[in-house]
Structures are given as structure tokens and as C-alpha cells.
Amino acid sequence: MADLVLVYGLRLLPADEVEAVQAAPIKLKNGHDAQVTMHIVEGSREQIEAQLRHSIDAFFDFYPEI
């Protein structure tokens, strides 16, 4: 299997200041475009950390071959 790249970004903002989130664009070396779906997780620090851990585990469950 080829080496992989995990693309991600994180930023904490006050919950009442976020109006909209859009997909982030990615340019591939072959000239194609791709997108990264952005997700919002709200709550206390502990709730956010727990949800992120759960989400990472679930993400890799989608790709059992890696």
C-alpha cells in the first residue's frame, strides 16, 4: 500500500460566533481537485476531546485495509 496523507485542521471558536462551515479545497498533483468535509463539534473541552477521539476511531474503521 502507498503512503497516505491525513489532511485535517482544527480551530476553537466561541460557539455563538460560527455562522457557516464549508468544505476545504485540496489541489492534487495530478491536476484534480478534492474537498475535505469540515465538521463541527460543540461542547466543553472534555466533550470535544471525547468526540474527536471517537471520530478518529470511527474514521479508521471505514478503512480496515490500512
PDBQT receptor file of N, H, CA, C and O in Angstrom, charges set to zero:
ATOM      1  N   MET A   1       0.843  -1.180   0.000  1.00  0.00    +0.000 N 
ATOM      2  CA  MET A   1       0.000   0.000   0.000  1.00  0.00    +0.000 C 
ATOM      3  C   MET A   1       0.888   1.243   0.000  1.00  0.00    +0.000 C 
ATOM      4  O   MET A   1       1.934   1.269   0.648  1.00  0.00    +0.000 OA
ATOM      5  N   ALA A   2       0.467   2.257  -0.722  1.00  0.00    +0.000 N 
ATOM      6  H   ALA A   2      -0.383   2.236  -1.249  1.00  0.00    +0.000 HD
ATOM      7  CA  ALA A   2       1.206   3.514  -0.792  1.00  0.00    +0.000 C 
ATOM      8  C   ALA A   2       1.114   4.262   0.535  1.00  0.00    +0.000 C 
ATOM      9  O   ALA A   2       0.197   4.042   1.327  1.00  0.00    +0.000 OA
ATOM     10  N   ASP A   3       2.078   5.144   0.761  1.00  0.00    +0.000 N 
ATOM     11  H   ASP A   3       2.823   5.322   0.118  1.00  0.00    +0.000 HD
ATOM     12  CA  ASP A   3       1.993   6.013   1.934  1.00  0.00    +0.000 C 
ATOM     13  C   ASP A   3       0.748   6.878   1.813  1.00  0.00    +0.000 C 
ATOM     14  O   ASP A   3       0.310   7.200   0.708  1.00  0.00    +0.000 OA
ATOM     15  N   LEU A   4       0.192   7.244   2.933  1.00  0.00    +0.000 N 
ATOM     16  H   LEU A   4       0.548   6.983   3.830  1.00  0.00    +0.000 HD
ATOM     17  CA  LEU A   4      -1.040   8.029   2.974  1.00  0.00    +0.000 C 
ATOM     18  C   LEU A   4      -0.778   9.399   3.577  1.00  0.00    +0.000 C 
ATOM     19  O   LEU A   4       0.242   9.613   4.230  1.00  0.00    +0.000 OA
ATOM     20  N   VAL A   5      -1.697  10.320   3.357  1.00  0.00    +0.000 N 
ATOM     21  H   VAL A   5      -2.526  10.147   2.826  1.00  0.00    +0.000 HD
ATOM     22  CA  VAL A   5      -1.658  11.648   3.967  1.00  0.00    +0.000 C 
ATOM     23  C   VAL A   5      -3.008  11.891   4.616  1.00  0.00    +0.000 C 
ATOM     24  O   VAL A   5      -4.038  11.789   3.949  1.00  0.00    +0.000 OA
ATOM     25  N   LEU A   6      -3.024  12.205   5.889  1.00  0.00    +0.000 N 
ATOM     26  H   LEU A   6      -2.187  12.288   6.430  1.00  0.00    +0.000 HD
ATOM     27  CA  LEU A   6      -4.255  12.588   6.577  1.00  0.00    +0.000 C 
ATOM     28  C   LEU A   6      -4.306  14.108   6.599  1.00  0.00    +0.000 C 
ATOM     29  O   LEU A   6      -3.432  14.751   7.181  1.00  0.00    +0.000 OA
ATOM     30  N   VAL A   7      -5.317  14.682   5.974  1.00  0.00    +0.000 N 
ATOM     31  H   VAL A   7      -6.027  14.160   5.501  1.00  0.00    +0.000 HD
ATOM     32  CA  VAL A   7      -5.468  16.135   5.909  1.00  0.00    +0.000 C 
ATOM     33  C   VAL A   7      -6.506  16.543   6.948  1.00  0.00    +0.000 C 
ATOM     34  O   VAL A   7      -7.623  16.025   6.954  1.00  0.00    +0.000 OA
ATOM     35  N   TYR A   8      -6.139  17.460   7.815  1.00  0.00    +0.000 N 
ATOM     36  H   TYR A   8      -5.231  17.880   7.810  1.00  0.00    +0.000 HD
ATOM     37  CA  TYR A   8      -7.086  17.906   8.829  1.00  0.00    +0.000 C 
ATOM     38  C   TYR A   8      -6.738  19.316   9.289  1.00  0.00    +0.000 C 
ATOM     39  O   TYR A   8      -5.639  19.810   9.035  1.00  0.00    +0.000 OA
ATOM     40  N   GLY A   9      -7.671  19.949   9.960  1.00  0.00    +0.000 N 
ATOM     41  H   GLY A   9      -8.563  19.548  10.166  1.00  0.00    +0.000 HD
ATOM     42  CA  GLY A   9      -7.455  21.262  10.543  1.00  0.00    +0.000 C 
ATOM     43  C   GLY A   9      -8.311  21.405  11.782  1.00  0.00    +0.000 C 
ATOM     44  O   GLY A   9      -9.395  20.827  11.871  1.00  0.00    +0.000 OA
ATOM     45  N   LEU A  10      -7.827  22.167  12.727  1.00  0.00    +0.000 N 
ATOM     46  H   LEU A  10      -6.947  22.636  12.655  1.00  0.00    +0.000 HD
ATOM     47  CA  LEU A  10      -8.557  22.387  13.970  1.00  0.00    +0.000 C 
ATOM     48  C   LEU A  10      -8.525  23.872  14.326  1.00  0.00    +0.000 C 
ATOM     49  O   LEU A  10      -7.523  24.552  14.107  1.00  0.00    +0.000 OA
ATOM     50  N   ARG A  11      -9.617  24.357  14.868  1.00  0.00    +0.000 N 
ATOM     51  H   ARG A  11     -10.432  23.804  15.046  1.00  0.00    +0.000 HD
ATOM     52  CA  ARG A  11      -9.666  25.719  15.370  1.00  0.00    +0.000 C 
ATOM     53  C   ARG A  11     -10.808  25.808  16.362  1.00  0.00    +0.000 C 
ATOM     54  O   ARG A  11     -11.920  25.363  16.080  1.00  0.00    +0.000 OA
ATOM     55  N   LEU A  12     -10.537  26.377  17.511  1.00  0.00    +0.000 N 
ATOM     56  H   LEU A  12      -9.633  26.739  17.740  1.00  0.00    +0.000 HD
ATOM     57  CA  LEU A  12     -11.581  26.601  18.512  1.00  0.00    +0.000 C 
ATOM     58  C   LEU A  12     -12.089  28.030  18.401  1.00  0.00    +0.000 C 
ATOM     59  O   LEU A  12     -11.307  28.980  18.364  1.00  0.00    +0.000 OA
ATOM     60  N   LEU A  13     -13.400  28.170  18.350  1.00  0.00    +0.000 N 
ATOM     61  H   LEU A  13     -14.036  27.399  18.381  1.00  0.00    +0.000 HD
ATOM     62  CA  LEU A  13     -14.061  29.472  18.285  1.00  0.00    +0.000 C 
ATOM     63  C   LEU A  13     -15.231  29.475  19.258  1.00  0.00    +0.000 C 
ATOM     64  O   LEU A  13     -15.757  28.410  19.581  1.00  0.00    +0.000 OA
ATOM     65  N   PRO A  14     -15.652  30.639  19.732  1.00  0.00    +0.000 N 
ATOM     66  CA  PRO A  14     -16.863  30.690  20.554  1.00  0.00    +0.000 C 
ATOM     67  C   PRO A  14     -18.051  30.154  19.754  1.00  0.00    +0.000 C 
ATOM     68  O   PRO A  14     -18.249  30.546  18.604  1.00  0.00    +0.000 OA
ATOM     69  N   ALA A  15     -18.833  29.271  20.347  1.00  0.00    +0.000 N 
ATOM     70  H   ALA A  15     -18.672  28.952  21.281  1.00  0.00    +0.000 HD
ATOM     71  CA  ALA A  15     -19.915  28.590  19.637  1.00  0.00    +0.000 C 
ATOM     72  C   ALA A  15     -20.910  29.556  19.003  1.00  0.00    +0.000 C 
ATOM     73  O   ALA A  15     -21.443  29.273  17.930  1.00  0.00    +0.000 OA
ATOM     74  N   ASP A  16     -21.167  30.683  19.645  1.00  0.00    +0.000 N 
ATOM     75  H   ASP A  16     -20.734  30.913  20.516  1.00  0.00    +0.000 HD
ATOM     76  CA  ASP A  16     -22.164  31.610  19.108  1.00  0.00    +0.000 C 
ATOM     77  C   ASP A  16     -21.630  32.499  17.989  1.00  0.00    +0.000 C 
ATOM     78  O   ASP A  16     -22.374  33.321  17.455  1.00  0.00    +0.000 OA
ATOM     79  N   GLU A  17     -20.361  32.353  17.623  1.00  0.00    +0.000 N 
ATOM     80  H   GLU A  17     -19.756  31.685  18.057  1.00  0.00    +0.000 HD
ATOM     81  CA  GLU A  17     -19.792  33.166  16.551  1.00  0.00    +0.000 C 
ATOM     82  C   GLU A  17     -19.746  32.437  15.208  1.00  0.00    +0.000 C 
ATOM     83  O   GLU A  17     -19.514  33.078  14.182  1.00  0.00    +0.000 OA
ATOM     84  N   VAL A  18     -19.958  31.127  15.181  1.00  0.00    +0.000 N 
ATOM     85  H   VAL A  18     -20.146  30.607  16.014  1.00  0.00    +0.000 HD
ATOM     86  CA  VAL A  18     -19.868  30.362  13.930  1.00  0.00    +0.000 C 
ATOM     87  C   VAL A  18     -21.215  30.422  13.219  1.00  0.00    +0.000 C 
ATOM     88  O   VAL A  18     -22.245  30.026  13.765  1.00  0.00    +0.000 OA
ATOM     89  N   GLU A  19     -21.181  30.925  11.991  1.00  0.00    +0.000 N 
ATOM     90  H   GLU A  19     -20.344  31.246  11.547  1.00  0.00    +0.000 HD
ATOM     91  CA  GLU A  19     -22.401  31.005  11.202  1.00  0.00    +0.000 C 
ATOM     92  C   GLU A  19     -22.488  29.881  10.177  1.00  0.00    +0.000 C 
ATOM     93  O   GLU A  19     -23.558  29.304   9.986  1.00  0.00    +0.000 OA
ATOM     94  N   ALA A  20     -21.371  29.560   9.512  1.00  0.00    +0.000 N 
ATOM     95  H   ALA A  20     -20.501  30.029   9.667  1.00  0.00    +0.000 HD
ATOM     96  CA  ALA A  20     -21.373  28.537   8.470  1.00  0.00    +0.000 C 
ATOM     97  C   ALA A  20     -19.981  27.940   8.339  1.00  0.00    +0.000 C 
ATOM     98  O   ALA A  20     -18.977  28.589   8.631  1.00  0.00    +0.000 OA
ATOM     99  N   VAL A  21     -19.944  26.692   7.896  1.00  0.00    +0.000 N 
ATOM    100  H   VAL A  21     -20.760  26.164   7.659  1.00  0.00    +0.000 HD
ATOM    101  CA  VAL A  21     -18.693  25.985   7.625  1.00  0.00    +0.000 C 
ATOM    102  C   VAL A  21     -18.817  25.365   6.249  1.00  0.00    +0.000 C 
ATOM    103  O   VAL A  21     -19.842  24.766   5.920  1.00  0.00    +0.000 OA
ATOM    104  N   GLN A  22     -17.763  25.510   5.435  1.00  0.00    +0.000 N 
ATOM    105  H   GLN A  22     -16.931  25.996   5.702  1.00  0.00    +0.000 HD
ATOM    106  CA  GLN A  22     -17.782  24.974   4.084  1.00  0.00    +0.000 C 
ATOM    107  C   GLN A  22     -16.644  23.974   3.909  1.00  0.00    +0.000 C 
ATOM    108  O   GLN A  22     -15.701  23.942   4.699  1.00  0.00    +0.000 OA
ATOM    109  N   ALA A  23     -16.748  23.170   2.875  1.00  0.00    +0.000 N 
ATOM    110  H   ALA A  23     -17.514  23.196   2.234  1.00  0.00    +0.000 HD
ATOM    111  CA  ALA A  23     -15.690  22.207   2.568  1.00  0.00    +0.000 C 
ATOM    112  C   ALA A  23     -14.403  22.959   2.234  1.00  0.00    +0.000 C 
ATOM    113  O   ALA A  23     -14.436  24.048   1.662  1.00  0.00    +0.000 OA
ATOM    114  N   ALA A  24     -13.281  22.363   2.598  1.00  0.00    +0.000 N 
ATOM    115  H   ALA A  24     -13.255  21.478   3.063  1.00  0.00    +0.000 HD
ATOM    116  CA  ALA A  24     -11.977  22.953   2.307  1.00  0.00    +0.000 C 
ATOM    117  C   ALA A  24     -11.437  22.346   1.013  1.00  0.00    +0.000 C 
ATOM    118  O   ALA A  24     -11.454  21.126   0.852  1.00  0.00    +0.000 OA
ATOM    119  N   PRO A  25     -10.955  23.186   0.087  1.00  0.00    +0.000 N 
ATOM    120  CA  PRO A  25     -10.448  22.661  -1.180  1.00  0.00    +0.000 C 
ATOM    121  C   PRO A  25      -9.041  22.071  -1.046  1.00  0.00    +0.000 C 
ATOM    122  O   PRO A  25      -8.237  22.514  -0.226  1.00  0.00    +0.000 OA
ATOM    123  N   ILE A  26      -8.771  21.057  -1.878  1.00  0.00    +0.000 N 
ATOM    124  H   ILE A  26      -9.424  20.697  -2.544  1.00  0.00    +0.000 HD
ATOM    125  CA  ILE A  26      -7.452  20.432  -1.945  1.00  0.00    +0.000 C 
ATOM    126  C   ILE A  26      -7.069  20.347  -3.423  1.00  0.00    +0.000 C 
ATOM    127  O   ILE A  26      -7.881  19.936  -4.251  1.00  0.00    +0.000 OA
ATOM    128  N   LYS A  27      -5.851  20.730  -3.750  1.00  0.00    +0.000 N 
ATOM    129  H   LYS A  27      -5.192  21.064  -3.077  1.00  0.00    +0.000 HD
ATOM    130  CA  LYS A  27      -5.314  20.582  -5.103  1.00  0.00    +0.000 C 
ATOM    131  C   LYS A  27      -4.408  19.364  -5.127  1.00  0.00    +0.000 C 
ATOM    132  O   LYS A  27      -3.487  19.257  -4.318  1.00  0.00    +0.000 OA
ATOM    133  N   LEU A  28      -4.662  18.449  -6.043  1.00  0.00    +0.000 N 
ATOM    134  H   LEU A  28      -5.411  18.536  -6.701  1.00  0.00    +0.000 HD
ATOM    135  CA  LEU A  28      -3.841  17.254  -6.179  1.00  0.00    +0.000 C 
ATOM    136  C   LEU A  28      -2.780  17.455  -7.259  1.00  0.00    +0.000 C 
ATOM    137  O   LEU A  28      -2.973  18.237  -8.190  1.00  0.00    +0.000 OA
ATOM    138  N   LYS A  29      -1.676  16.755  -7.130  1.00  0.00    +0.000 N 
ATOM    139  H   LYS A  29      -1.519  16.120  -6.373  1.00  0.00    +0.000 HD
ATOM    140  CA  LYS A  29      -0.578  16.888  -8.085  1.00  0.00    +0.000 C 
ATOM    141  C   LYS A  29      -0.969  16.490  -9.494  1.00  0.00    +0.000 C 
ATOM    142  O   LYS A  29      -0.360  16.947 -10.461  1.00  0.00    +0.000 OA
ATOM    143  N   ASN A  30      -1.984  15.640  -9.621  1.00  0.00    +0.000 N 
ATOM    144  H   ASN A  30      -2.479  15.269  -8.835  1.00  0.00    +0.000 HD
ATOM    145  CA  ASN A  30      -2.412  15.203 -10.955  1.00  0.00    +0.000 C 
ATOM    146  C   ASN A  30      -3.340  16.214 -11.630  1.00  0.00    +0.000 C 
ATOM    147  O   ASN A  30      -3.881  15.945 -12.703  1.00  0.00    +0.000 OA
ATOM    148  N   GLY A  31      -3.524  17.377 -11.001  1.00  0.00    +0.000 N 
ATOM    149  H   GLY A  31      -3.085  17.595 -10.130  1.00  0.00    +0.000 HD
ATOM    150  CA  GLY A  31      -4.359  18.419 -11.578  1.00  0.00    +0.000 C 
ATOM    151  C   GLY A  31      -5.810  18.381 -11.137  1.00  0.00    +0.000 C 
ATOM    152  O   GLY A  31      -6.560  19.317 -11.412  1.00  0.00    +0.000 OA
ATOM    153  N   HIS A  32      -6.220  17.319 -10.461  1.00  0.00    +0.000 N 
ATOM    154  H   HIS A  32      -5.611  16.558 -10.238  1.00  0.00    +0.000 HD
ATOM    155  CA  HIS A  32      -7.596  17.217  -9.983  1.00  0.00    +0.000 C 
ATOM    156  C   HIS A  32      -7.785  18.008  -8.692  1.00  0.00    +0.000 C 
ATOM    157  O   HIS A  32      -6.825  18.323  -7.988  1.00  0.00    +0.000 OA
ATOM    158  N   ASP A  33      -9.021  18.313  -8.408  1.00  0.00    +0.000 N 
ATOM    159  H   ASP A  33      -9.800  18.057  -8.980  1.00  0.00    +0.000 HD
ATOM    160  CA  ASP A  33      -9.398  18.959  -7.152  1.00  0.00    +0.000 C 
ATOM    161  C   ASP A  33     -10.116  17.957  -6.275  1.00  0.00    +0.000 C 
ATOM    162  O   ASP A  33     -10.760  17.032  -6.771  1.00  0.00    +0.000 OA
ATOM    163  N   ALA A  34     -10.005  18.143  -4.973  1.00  0.00    +0.000 N 
ATOM    164  H   ALA A  34      -9.482  18.894  -4.570  1.00  0.00    +0.000 HD
ATOM    165  CA  ALA A  34     -10.729  17.328  -4.000  1.00  0.00    +0.000 C 
ATOM    166  C   ALA A  34     -11.214  18.260  -2.897  1.00  0.00    +0.000 C 
ATOM    167  O   ALA A  34     -10.857  19.438  -2.865  1.00  0.00    +0.000 OA
ATOM    168  N   GLN A  35     -12.019  17.730  -2.010  1.00  0.00    +0.000 N 
ATOM    169  H   GLN A  35     -12.309  16.773  -2.036  1.00  0.00    +0.000 HD
ATOM    170  CA  GLN A  35     -12.527  18.516  -0.892  1.00  0.00    +0.000 C 
ATOM    171  C   GLN A  35     -12.420  17.723   0.397  1.00  0.00    +0.000 C 
ATOM    172  O   GLN A  35     -12.488  16.494   0.402  1.00  0.00    +0.000 OA
ATOM    173  N   VAL A  36     -12.252  18.446   1.477  1.00  0.00    +0.000 N 
ATOM    174  H   VAL A  36     -12.197  19.445   1.473  1.00  0.00    +0.000 HD
ATOM    175  CA  VAL A  36     -12.308  17.860   2.812  1.00  0.00    +0.000 C 
ATOM    176  C   VAL A  36     -13.580  18.385   3.467  1.00  0.00    +0.000 C 
ATOM    177  O   VAL A  36     -13.775  19.594   3.590  1.00  0.00    +0.000 OA
ATOM    178  N   THR A  37     -14.429  17.472   3.878  1.00  0.00    +0.000 N 
ATOM    179  H   THR A  37     -14.270  16.490   3.778  1.00  0.00    +0.000 HD
ATOM    180  CA  THR A  37     -15.644  17.868   4.582  1.00  0.00    +0.000 C 
ATOM    181  C   THR A  37     -15.267  18.361   5.968  1.00  0.00    +0.000 C 
ATOM    182  O   THR A  37     -14.545  17.684   6.701  1.00  0.00    +0.000 OA
ATOM    183  N   MET A  38     -15.744  19.516   6.316  1.00  0.00    +0.000 N 
ATOM    184  H   MET A  38     -16.330  20.066   5.721  1.00  0.00    +0.000 HD
ATOM    185  CA  MET A  38     -15.462  20.089   7.627  1.00  0.00    +0.000 C 
ATOM    186  C   MET A  38     -16.576  19.671   8.586  1.00  0.00    +0.000 C 
ATOM    187  O   MET A  38     -17.734  19.543   8.188  1.00  0.00    +0.000 OA
ATOM    188  N   HIS A  39     -16.218  19.462   9.837  1.00  0.00    +0.000 N 
ATOM    189  H   HIS A  39     -15.278  19.566  10.160  1.00  0.00    +0.000 HD
ATOM    190  CA  HIS A  39     -17.175  19.032  10.847  1.00  0.00    +0.000 C 
ATOM    191  C   HIS A  39     -17.128  19.987  12.029  1.00  0.00    +0.000 C 
ATOM    192  O   HIS A  39     -16.097  20.599  12.310  1.00  0.00    +0.000 OA
ATOM    193  N   ILE A  40     -18.238  20.104  12.704  1.00  0.00    +0.000 N 
ATOM    194  H   ILE A  40     -19.076  19.607  12.475  1.00  0.00    +0.000 HD
ATOM    195  CA  ILE A  40     -18.321  20.942  13.897  1.00  0.00    +0.000 C 
ATOM    196  C   ILE A  40     -18.597  20.045  15.094  1.00  0.00    +0.000 C 
ATOM    197  O   ILE A  40     -19.481  19.190  15.050  1.00  0.00    +0.000 OA
ATOM    198  N   VAL A  41     -17.841  20.244  16.157  1.00  0.00    +0.000 N 
ATOM    199  H   VAL A  41     -17.122  20.938  16.193  1.00  0.00    +0.000 HD
ATOM    200  CA  VAL A  41     -18.049  19.542  17.415  1.00  0.00    +0.000 C 
ATOM    201  C   VAL A  41     -18.186  20.615  18.487  1.00  0.00    +0.000 C 
ATOM    202  O   VAL A  41     -17.279  21.427  18.670  1.00  0.00    +0.000 OA
ATOM    203  N   GLU A  42     -19.304  20.628  19.192  1.00  0.00    +0.000 N 
ATOM    204  H   GLU A  42     -20.041  19.968  19.043  1.00  0.00    +0.000 HD
ATOM    205  CA  GLU A  42     -19.541  21.635  20.228  1.00  0.00    +0.000 C 
ATOM    206  C   GLU A  42     -19.580  20.987  21.600  1.00  0.00    +0.000 C 
ATOM    207  O   GLU A  42     -19.899  19.805  21.729  1.00  0.00    +0.000 OA
ATOM    208  N   GLY A  43     -19.258  21.754  22.608  1.00  0.00    +0.000 N 
ATOM    209  H   GLY A  43     -18.999  22.714  22.502  1.00  0.00    +0.000 HD
ATOM    210  CA  GLY A  43     -19.335  21.272  23.981  1.00  0.00    +0.000 C 
ATOM    211  C   GLY A  43     -18.188  21.797  24.811  1.00  0.00    +0.000 C 
ATOM    212  O   GLY A  43     -17.469  22.710  24.406  1.00  0.00    +0.000 OA
ATOM    213  N   SER A  44     -18.031  21.210  25.970  1.00  0.00    +0.000 N 
ATOM    214  H   SER A  44     -18.616  20.468  26.299  1.00  0.00    +0.000 HD
ATOM    215  CA  SER A  44     -16.914  21.561  26.840  1.00  0.00    +0.000 C 
ATOM    216  C   SER A  44     -15.630  20.974  26.253  1.00  0.00    +0.000 C 
ATOM    217  O   SER A  44     -15.675  20.198  25.298  1.00  0.00    +0.000 OA
ATOM    218  N   ARG A  45     -14.506  21.344  26.818  1.00  0.00    +0.000 N 
ATOM    219  H   ARG A  45     -14.469  21.974  27.593  1.00  0.00    +0.000 HD
ATOM    220  CA  ARG A  45     -13.232  20.785  26.353  1.00  0.00    +0.000 C 
ATOM    221  C   ARG A  45     -13.258  19.259  26.422  1.00  0.00    +0.000 C 
ATOM    222  O   ARG A  45     -12.839  18.579  25.486  1.00  0.00    +0.000 OA
ATOM    223  N   GLU A  46     -13.752  18.733  27.537  1.00  0.00    +0.000 N 
ATOM    224  H   GLU A  46     -14.093  19.286  28.298  1.00  0.00    +0.000 HD
ATOM    225  CA  GLU A  46     -13.787  17.278  27.719  1.00  0.00    +0.000 C 
ATOM    226  C   GLU A  46     -14.700  16.618  26.695  1.00  0.00    +0.000 C 
ATOM    227  O   GLU A  46     -14.365  15.562  26.158  1.00  0.00    +0.000 OA
ATOM    228  N   GLN A  47     -15.852  17.228  26.419  1.00  0.00    +0.000 N 
ATOM    229  H   GLN A  47     -16.125  18.086  26.855  1.00  0.00    +0.000 HD
ATOM    230  CA  GLN A  47     -16.785  16.668  25.439  1.00  0.00    +0.000 C 
ATOM    231  C   GLN A  47     -16.191  16.691  24.032  1.00  0.00    +0.000 C 
ATOM    232  O   GLN A  47     -16.338  15.736  23.270  1.00  0.00    +0.000 OA
ATOM    233  N   ILE A  48     -15.518  17.792  23.697  1.00  0.00    +0.000 N 
ATOM    234  H   ILE A  48     -15.399  18.568  24.316  1.00  0.00    +0.000 HD
ATOM    235  CA  ILE A  48     -14.899  17.906  22.379  1.00  0.00    +0.000 C 
ATOM    236  C   ILE A  48     -13.784  16.875  22.229  1.00  0.00    +0.000 C 
ATOM    237  O   ILE A  48     -13.701  16.202  21.201  1.00  0.00    +0.000 OA
ATOM    238  N   GLU A  49     -12.926  16.742  23.243  1.00  0.00    +0.000 N 
ATOM    239  H   GLU A  49     -12.994  17.288  24.078  1.00  0.00    +0.000 HD
ATOM    240  CA  GLU A  49     -11.843  15.761  23.186  1.00  0.00    +0.000 C 
ATOM    241  C   GLU A  49     -12.378  14.343  23.023  1.00  0.00    +0.000 C 
ATOM    242  O   GLU A  49     -11.851  13.563  22.231  1.00  0.00    +0.000 OA
ATOM    243  N   ALA A  50     -13.426  14.012  23.773  1.00  0.00    +0.000 N 
ATOM    244  H   ALA A  50     -13.854  14.647  24.417  1.00  0.00    +0.000 HD
ATOM    245  CA  ALA A  50     -14.000  12.665  23.690  1.00  0.00    +0.000 C 
ATOM    246  C   ALA A  50     -14.582  12.420  22.302  1.00  0.00    +0.000 C 
ATOM    247  O   ALA A  50     -14.393  11.342  21.737  1.00  0.00    +0.000 OA
ATOM    248  N   GLN A  51     -15.284  13.401  21.745  1.00  0.00    +0.000 N 
ATOM    249  H   GLN A  51     -15.438  14.276  22.204  1.00  0.00    +0.000 HD
ATOM    250  CA  GLN A  51     -15.885  13.238  20.419  1.00  0.00    +0.000 C 
ATOM    251  C   GLN A  51     -14.807  13.114  19.353  1.00  0.00    +0.000 C 
ATOM    252  O   GLN A  51     -14.952  12.317  18.427  1.00  0.00    +0.000 OA
ATOM    253  N   LEU A  52     -13.732  13.883  19.463  1.00  0.00    +0.000 N 
ATOM    254  H   LEU A  52     -13.615  14.531  20.216  1.00  0.00    +0.000 HD
ATOM    255  CA  LEU A  52     -12.644  13.778  18.483  1.00  0.00    +0.000 C 
ATOM    256  C   LEU A  52     -12.005  12.394  18.516  1.00  0.00    +0.000 C 
ATOM    257  O   LEU A  52     -11.728  11.808  17.469  1.00  0.00    +0.000 OA
ATOM    258  N   ARG A  53     -11.771  11.874  19.719  1.00  0.00    +0.000 N 
ATOM    259  H   ARG A  53     -11.995  12.351  20.569  1.00  0.00    +0.000 HD
ATOM    260  CA  ARG A  53     -11.200  10.518  19.826  1.00  0.00    +0.000 C 
ATOM    261  C   ARG A  53     -12.123   9.487  19.177  1.00  0.00    +0.000 C 
ATOM    262  O   ARG A  53     -11.675   8.604  18.445  1.00  0.00    +0.000 OA
ATOM    263  N   HIS A  54     -13.404   9.616  19.456  1.00  0.00    +0.000 N 
ATOM    264  H   HIS A  54     -13.768  10.333  20.050  1.00  0.00    +0.000 HD
ATOM    265  CA  HIS A  54     -14.392   8.702  18.874  1.00  0.00    +0.000 C 
ATOM    266  C   HIS A  54     -14.421   8.834  17.349  1.00  0.00    +0.000 C 
ATOM    267  O   HIS A  54     -14.482   7.830  16.639  1.00  0.00    +0.000 OA
ATOM    268  N   SER A  55     -14.380  10.054  16.856  1.00  0.00    +0.000 N 
ATOM    269  H   SER A  55     -14.331  10.869  17.433  1.00  0.00    +0.000 HD
ATOM    270  CA  SER A  55     -14.428  10.291  15.416  1.00  0.00    +0.000 C 
ATOM    271  C   SER A  55     -13.206   9.723  14.711  1.00  0.00    +0.000 C 
ATOM    272  O   SER A  55     -13.334   9.154  13.627  1.00  0.00    +0.000 OA
ATOM    273  N   ILE A  56     -12.028   9.864  15.302  1.00  0.00    +0.000 N 
ATOM    274  H   ILE A  56     -11.924  10.326  16.182  1.00  0.00    +0.000 HD
ATOM    275  CA  ILE A  56     -10.803   9.312  14.698  1.00  0.00    +0.000 C 
ATOM    276  C   ILE A  56     -10.906   7.796  14.630  1.00  0.00    +0.000 C 
ATOM    277  O   ILE A  56     -10.588   7.197  13.603  1.00  0.00    +0.000 OA
ATOM    278  N   ASP A  57     -11.347   7.171  15.718  1.00  0.00    +0.000 N 
ATOM    279  H   ASP A  57     -11.605   7.657  16.553  1.00  0.00    +0.000 HD
ATOM    280  CA  ASP A  57     -11.511   5.715  15.710  1.00  0.00    +0.000 C 
ATOM    281  C   ASP A  57     -12.499   5.285  14.625  1.00  0.00    +0.000 C 
ATOM    282  O   ASP A  57     -12.245   4.334  13.886  1.00  0.00    +0.000 OA
ATOM    283  N   ALA A  58     -13.626   5.990  14.537  1.00  0.00    +0.000 N 
ATOM    284  H   ALA A  58     -13.833   6.762  15.138  1.00  0.00    +0.000 HD
ATOM    285  CA  ALA A  58     -14.648   5.646  13.548  1.00  0.00    +0.000 C 
ATOM    286  C   ALA A  58     -14.132   5.859  12.130  1.00  0.00    +0.000 C 
ATOM    287  O   ALA A  58     -14.443   5.075  11.233  1.00  0.00    +0.000 OA
ATOM    288  N   PHE A  59     -13.348   6.911  11.924  1.00  0.00    +0.000 N 
ATOM    289  H   PHE A  59     -13.096   7.547  12.652  1.00  0.00    +0.000 HD
ATOM    290  CA  PHE A  59     -12.801   7.189  10.601  1.00  0.00    +0.000 C 
ATOM    291  C   PHE A  59     -11.962   6.016  10.113  1.00  0.00    +0.000 C 
ATOM    292  O   PHE A  59     -12.125   5.571   8.977  1.00  0.00    +0.000 OA
ATOM    293  N   PHE A  60     -11.073   5.515  10.950  1.00  0.00    +0.000 N 
ATOM    294  H   PHE A  60     -10.941   5.876  11.873  1.00  0.00    +0.000 HD
ATOM    295  CA  PHE A  60     -10.223   4.414  10.539  1.00  0.00    +0.000 C 
ATOM    296  C   PHE A  60     -10.986   3.094  10.425  1.00  0.00    +0.000 C 
ATOM    297  O   PHE A  60     -10.524   2.173   9.752  1.00  0.00    +0.000 OA
ATOM    298  N   ASP A  61     -12.145   2.992  11.074  1.00  0.00    +0.000 N 
ATOM    299  H   ASP A  61     -12.520   3.740  11.621  1.00  0.00    +0.000 HD
ATOM    300  CA  ASP A  61     -12.994   1.813  10.886  1.00  0.00    +0.000 C 
ATOM    301  C   ASP A  61     -13.515   1.733   9.457  1.00  0.00    +0.000 C 
ATOM    302  O   ASP A  61     -13.796   0.640   8.965  1.00  0.00    +0.000 OA
ATOM    303  N   PHE A  62     -13.649   2.886   8.777  1.00  0.00    +0.000 N 
ATOM    304  H   PHE A  62     -13.420   3.774   9.177  1.00  0.00    +0.000 HD
ATOM    305  CA  PHE A  62     -14.095   2.909   7.378  1.00  0.00    +0.000 C 
ATOM    306  C   PHE A  62     -13.036   2.334   6.436  1.00  0.00    +0.000 C 
ATOM    307  O   PHE A  62     -13.347   1.933   5.314  1.00  0.00    +0.000 OA
ATOM    308  N   TYR A  63     -11.788   2.298   6.897  1.00  0.00    +0.000 N 
ATOM    309  H   TYR A  63     -11.535   2.625   7.808  1.00  0.00    +0.000 HD
ATOM    310  CA  TYR A  63     -10.681   1.843   6.062  1.00  0.00    +0.000 C 
ATOM    311  C   TYR A  63      -9.942   0.692   6.748  1.00  0.00    +0.000 C 
ATOM    312  O   TYR A  63      -8.796   0.870   7.161  1.00  0.00    +0.000 OA
ATOM    313  N   PRO A  64     -10.556  -0.462   6.878  1.00  0.00    +0.000 N 
ATOM    314  CA  PRO A  64      -9.925  -1.571   7.587  1.00  0.00    +0.000 C 
ATOM    315  C   PRO A  64      -8.665  -2.091   6.907  1.00  0.00    +0.000 C 
ATOM    316  O   PRO A  64      -7.853  -2.775   7.530  1.00  0.00    +0.000 OA
ATOM    317  N   GLU A  65      -8.504  -1.762   5.617  1.00  0.00    +0.000 N 
ATOM    318  H   GLU A  65      -9.163  -1.206   5.111  1.00  0.00    +0.000 HD
ATOM    319  CA  GLU A  65      -7.341  -2.262   4.889  1.00  0.00    +0.000 C 
ATOM    320  C   GLU A  65      -6.053  -1.511   5.241  1.00  0.00    +0.000 C 
ATOM    321  O   GLU A  65      -4.971  -1.943   4.844  1.00  0.00    +0.000 OA
ATOM    322  N   ILE A  66      -6.146  -0.405   5.972  1.00  0.00    +0.000 N 
ATOM    323  H   ILE A  66      -7.026  -0.054   6.294  1.00  0.00    +0.000 HD
ATOM    324  CA  ILE A  66      -4.909   0.321   6.336  1.00  0.00    +0.000 C 
ATOM    325  C   ILE A  66      -4.544   0.085   7.779  1.00  0.00    +0.000 C 
ATOM    326  O   ILE A  66      -3.540   0.613   8.256  1.00  0.00    +0.000 OA
TER     327      ILE A  66
